[in-house]
Amino acid sequence: MRRFRALVLLPPALWLVLFVAVPLLVVLGIALSSPGEGMPPFDPPLSREAGAWAWRGTAGNFAALAEDPFYGLAFLRSLRVAGLTAGLCLLLAYPMALAIAAAPPRRRPLLLLAVLLPFWTGLLLRLAAWIGLLRDSGWVNGVLLALGLTEEPLRLLYSEPAMLLGMTHAYLPFAVLPLYATLARRDPALEEAAADLGASRWTVFRTVTLPLSAPGAAAAFLLVFIPAAGEFVIPELLGPPEAQLVGRVLWTEFFTIRDWPRAAALAVALLALLILPVALFQRLEERR
Amino acid sequence: MDAIPGRHPAPAAALGTEGPPLLRAEALTRRFGAATVLDGLDLEIRHGEFFALLGGSGSGKSTLLRLIAGFDAPDSGRLLLEGRDLAGLPPQHRPVNMMFQAYALFPHLSVFDNVAYGLRREGVRGAALARRVDEALALVGLEGLARRRPHALSGGQRQRVALARSLVKRPRLLLLDEPLGALDAGLRERTGFELRALQRRLAEAQGTAFVMVTHDQEEALSLADRVGVMQGGRLVQVDTPEALYERPATRFVAGFLGGANLLEGHVAGGLLRCAGGLALRLAGAPPPEGAPLTVALRPERIRLAAEAAAPAPGMATEPNAAAGTVREVAYRGAGSTVLVGLPGGASLRVALGPAEPPPPRGAAIRLRWPDSANVPLAD
């Protein structure tokens, strides 16, 4: 039995070591090295010199991140955009999840499939569609001009609203699914008990349904917030040019400046920043 | 529905049999798809009484409770509370509260806030709120636990919180869905006594009536003033526990309550003659000759006859007596149940008291019972 359990646990453990722990250590190693010539463009922090291991690592890249306000601002901007995206997703996903959970059980799989439907087309294709809709000569402006609601085309594309629209659209399913999972397994007797004790429909929702779905809402928020914080493609294609988010800074450091250690340090810092809310969420869940 | 009047009528004055009933159901029908769950049900609940709806699963008892609470609406028929039609009135506006089967306590609220929930919806605040919550908690003996969360309570304590929460608004009618069902066997009897005492106090103080749904006949008989036995969406008999047990109206009631022996036969010569040579003499006027009849015979009313040496099986032609062999003996602590095989393949369940040592398996025995033990059934 014990051996069987070890056998079952081996593949996921191996997966985690090979594809999470090892790459993370490599990135951390690069972050601790100094930039150098050649390919790859850095001096490994640990190298063999004259038959002995020598440590030549440096925390200088992390110090630079802390000192240069450029990086700090990029982090703040990214967190803000991720927070707005996650908030918008939550607002849209909650009524959707509630409606799916309230639908007859036979229809629910179909509705969930509809939520996942956007994933069937590639992200770039969906972004191209948004560009087609939002650009100056796009459909939205075309309709506004034809209706005489505007004299000249509005600048919709390459703006923060366009970026948030694209991000919310892309990440919405991540918010719907955990919320649905929470709302679908709630005990109908609790809401009946509240109504029996004199609560109106809205009061039942406010005092019973909503507070009891808080863990699902927190999970939905985090599932959107975490990937959105490091998002690169959507702000690049839909967002304003001045939006220096962590994703773009990372890209620039890595591919344009070719400062791998700095880019790696940035990646590690972002990871550390995102682990914080997850750990907090875990602690709250355990306390329940 | 009182098909056969009870021999021990409940004290009428205490139950408010005078005047209009607290709740009246008229031809209540509820269908789910092709299934008719409630089938033209009529019922009256009196002020201050403890009424039990007894039935198996699927008998419609829970549906009836949900209709009264307002979680579901009947397809036809009416529900009148003190003469007022409840149709279209949502649960939050009915002067009726419910104690849910698994209690349905709000897990995110403390015991205090659970109990206070209904009062807050009425706008009760501050000191008045605290006083009434404390009163309700004291009523069920839960002082000092107000700040706990439901998950930090034992099953018995949760049951009390649920009871306090449903009573705090002083409803005229309290619905209880299997109130003792989730408790351990040991706790169940004690809690039952407490529930009975609590209802009696509330009935005197406020005229509160309890309507309890249960599938447990013992619970229904021991707690309720009146019991309604449900079968297939109808009430087959409504009576006091004593009358229901001693004068069951139908085979179903006789079998459901206490597992009576059912004996079928034809009337001949003033006696009911059954298969295997069994003859039964009925108390009172003899039934018409030749009529088929079924009789319920309670296991505990059958006695072992004194004479040990039995005549050959099949010769027991004297009325209200049988000879047979002991097939099985089940020890029950407070007595035992003996399954006695009769000639012709039939069998009788016989309940013996603790003072009567059960005969060994395979023993030939003779049984006797009084005329009054034979209860003729309507169908």
Interface residues (C-beta under 8 A of the other chain):
Chain A: D187 A189 L190 E192 A193 A194 A195 D196 L197 G198 A199 S200 T203 T207 V208 P211 L212
Chain B: A69 G70 F71 P90 P91 Q92 H93 V96 N97 M98 F100 Q101 A102 A104 L105 F106 P107 H108 Y117 G118 R121 E122 R165 S166 K169
